[in-house]
Amino acid sequence: MKAITRTKQAVRAVLLAAALLGAAMTQAADGDAPLAARGAQVRCLASGFTFTEGPATDAAGNVYFTDIPNERIYKWTLAPDAPEGGRLSVFRENSDQANGLYFDAQGRLLAAQQKTRGVTEYDMKGAVVILADSYGGRRLNSPNDLWVDPKGGLYFSDPRYGSTADLEQDGMHVYYLKPDRKTLIRVVDDMTRPNGLIGTADGTTLYVADEAGGKTWRYAIRPDGTLENKSLFAAQGSDGMTMDEEGNVYLTGQAITVYSPEGRKLATIAVPEVPANVTFGGPRNRTLFITARTSFYALEMSVKGQTRAVQGASGRR
């Protein structure tokens, strides 16, 4: 996690500028239909956090996200009668600096934890199970981003931000925990610092962002979970990412950039604060939820997120 140096005055200035931008906050590439709903604007749902990350959507469309430094996981519960269409509550305190989140098909919440350097599973009663915290007899770096494939296997990135003095692995890689939840294999070992990742609903393609390398790569997924046919998808790294029903990929940087499945830039979505992560959710799966530094935002879309059973979140440092 990068240090946050923005002052409250600067944040207020950015929010004011965003308000003045209004509907111009989303811009489609020439010739492309807008992805945002007509007249929609990025709305601030909640603020006052330190560094928000890892939004993940449950089967009902509610969204969970993390505040990493404050070690909390929040829940945005859909509530049509509420002023912003939902209500915020704390789902878990002392989250061990949970970063990226993801729901599996059984409704269990998976979390990449910076403090424990592992991936854990929460059931809705609060029980915690450690799924992975070492590889080859050495501790992981700092699991960051998660995606569960249709078979129940789990891909996660393992970078490190900040001091690397205590690293035990030989680099920063991507791993796959097989559906048996016992067998962990390394599937990417040639990136500088992988971060955001997500796969297609049919489980055939995985996108992985080398955030430090400034590129996002596309892989074909083999039946055993290993990867092949690496190809450049976009000359842009990313923190978190998500996908919509048309297979478009949403990458985060200074703004949210949307690419077609072929890697063509479709749109840019400006956000009042630098976005860390995104996911689709809401009652119709047509709301893009955005974690961005000190706040939690939403934008109504004209497209749905991809199949909710594999729709989830990436994480950041």
ABEGO torsion letter per residue (X at the ends): XBBBABBAAAAAAAAAAAAAAEAAABBBBBGBBBABBBGBBBBBABBGBABBBGBBBBAAGBBBBBBAAAGBBBBBBBBAABAAGBBBBBABBGAGGBBBBBBBAAGBBBBBBAAAGBBBBBBAAGBBBBABABBGGBBBABBABBBBBAAGBBBBBBBBBEBAAABABAEBBBBBBBAAGABBBBABAABABBBBBBBBAAGABBBBBBAAAGBBBBBBBBAAGBBBGBBBABBBBBBBBBBBAAGBBBBBBABBBBBBAAGBBABBBBBABBBABBBBBEAAGABBBBBBEABBBBBBBABBBBBAAABBBBBBX
